[in-house]
Amino acid sequence: MKLIVLVALFGLSLAQHNPNTRNGRTSIVHLFEWRWADIAAECERYLAPNGFGGVQISPPHESIVVTSPFRPWWERYQPISYNLCSRSGNENQLRDMITRCNNVGVNIYVDAIINHMCGAGGGEGTHSSCGTWFSANKKEFPSVPYSHLDFNDGKCRTGSGNIENYGDPNQVRDCRLVSLLDLALEKDYVRGKTAAYMNKLIDMGVAGFRVDACKHMWPGDLSSVYGRLHNLNTKWFSGGSKPFIYQEVIDLGGEPIKFSEYTHLGRVTEFKFGARLGGVFRKWNNDKLSYTKNWGEGWGFMPSGNALVFVDNHDNQRGHGAGGASILTFWDPKLYKMASAYMLAHPYGVTRVMSSFRWNRNIVNGQDKNDWMGPPSYSDGATKPVPINPDSTCGDGWVCEHRWRQIKNMVLFRNVVNGQPHSNWWDNQNNQVAFGRGNKGFIVFNNDNWDLDVTLNTGMPGGTYCDVISGQKDGGRCTGKQVSVGGDGRAHFRISSQEEDAFVAIHAQSKL
C-alpha cells in the first residue's frame, strides 16, 4: 500500500511540472498588469496565431488600493480578499478572458499570492479594489474571512516581526516579508481557504499558477495546499490533467533555503539563468558566449525538468527581486533580443517571455526612485487599454516585447525544434557561437566587436531558408536575409557586429 501511495504522490508532483500547453506550443508570455479584456483580444488576434502557449496574468484577487505612492504595481501583491476583482477587471471579465483564450488554445496561468495578505501598515477601511472593508491593524479580513488567529505572529521570533536574517530559515518562513501579514499556512483552515481560491480559478479554466514568495512558505504547507487542487477543466484539458505549478524561489546560492526543497512540488523559477545570461551578453567578469557550450545544469542551474526560465521578470527588471544590474531588459533592446533568442533556442527549461510597460526611471546612486510606478493609467488610477499600432507594436506606454519580430519569431522557432537535441555547436573561443536543434533549427550569434564570416555545419536539409530575425518567410519569399544550406548541411554566415540584430536563425518552417 505504501508503495502505491508513494507512486501516486510522485505522479502528482511530476504532473504539476507539465505546463499543459496545447498544439505543440512551448512558451508563456507574462502580460504584466494587462486588463482582462486586452488579454482576451490578444489571445485571439496575436498569441494563438503566433504560437504562444500561455499567458501569466497579474494577481486577479482583490487587493489594497495604495495612494502614496499613487497606485504602485506592487499593490496587487497585497491581497484583501479572494474576490476576483482587480484593476485588470471583474470576475465576469476574468471568466470571459479565460474562456476566450482557452478556445484558441492559449493557457492562462495565475500569479497566486497565498503567503500573506496586505502590509501591517495597510490601515483600516474600504480602500481595496472592490471596496471590501478590512483592518490590517486588527488583522481582520472579513470577506475571506481571516482573523488575527490566522497569522504567524505567534511563531515569529524577531523583535520587529519582520524577516531580519535570511540565514535563518524559520524567520524567512514564519516572519513577515517586508511587513506583509504572514498567513499561518500550517492551519488547516488557512490551507482550505487558499486552496478554495485556487480551485475556483481552476474550475473557471486556468491551467496553472505562478506561486509567489514560495521561499517564505514551508514546503510541507505548500504540499498540503497543492494536494487539494482540482484537476483541470475537461472542457479544454484532457481528463486527469493537473495544474502546472511554478514556484518563485529566489536561490542564487549563499542562503540556507534551496530550490531543491521545492522541486518535488512543481517547477521553480531559475533566477540564476537570467542573471548569468545577462552577464554573458554584457561580457562582465570576462564571461564569454563561448563558455555557454554546457549552458544549463553545467552552469550549476537546477535540472532542466524543474526549471522555469526568463531573461527578466517584473521584479528584477526594476531592480527588485534577484539578479542585480546584470539583468537585461527592454531598456537594452539589442542585447535583450539576443539573450531572449538564446533562451528560446536552447532546450533548457520552460521559457517565459516578458511583456512590460514603460515608466519614467529616476536613477539616483544606482537605485531607481520610480521603481514603484504602476501601469499606464488615467488620472483616477484606472489602467489604460493596450492600443495596437498599424506596425503591430503597442502604444500608450505598453512595451509589448512579445510583439517584437525577433522575439515572436523565436517563440515559433522553439515550437518547431521542440524535442530536438542541442547539436552542431561552434564557437570562436570568444563571443561568436552557433548551435542547432537536431535537423529542425540553427542559430548563429555575433556578440564580438568584429564581423563574423564563417561556413558552418547546420545539420539542416539542403535548401534556401529565410532568416527569422531580420525578417521572415512570407508566402514564397523572405522579407529579410536568406540562408543557403548545401546538400552537405553546410552554410555560409556573414554577420556584421554593427547590425541592428547581430544574429541569424533558421528553422524547418522557414524554408522556401
FENHUDA-V479524 format. One line per field, one symbol per residue. ss: DSSP state (H for helix, E for strand, - for the rest). Layout:
ss->???
This chain:
ss->-HHHHHHHHHHHHHH------------EEEE----HHHHHHHHHHHH------EEEE-----EE--------HHHHH-E------E--E-HHHHHHHHHHHHH---EEEEEE---EEEE----EE--E-----EE----EE----E-HHHEHHH-------E------HHHHHH-EHHHEEEE----HHHHHHHHHHHHHHHHH---EEEE--HHH--HHHHHHHHH---E----------E-EEEE-----------HHH-----EEE-HHHHHHHHHHHH-HHH--HHHHHH--HHH----HHHEEE------HHH-----HHH---HHHHHHHHHHHHHHHH----EEEEEE-E-----EE--EE--------E-----E----E-----E---E--HHH-HHHHHHHHHHHHH----EEEEEE----EEEEEE---EEEEEE-----EEEEEE-----EEEE------EE--EE---EEEE----EEEEEE-------EEEEEHHHE-
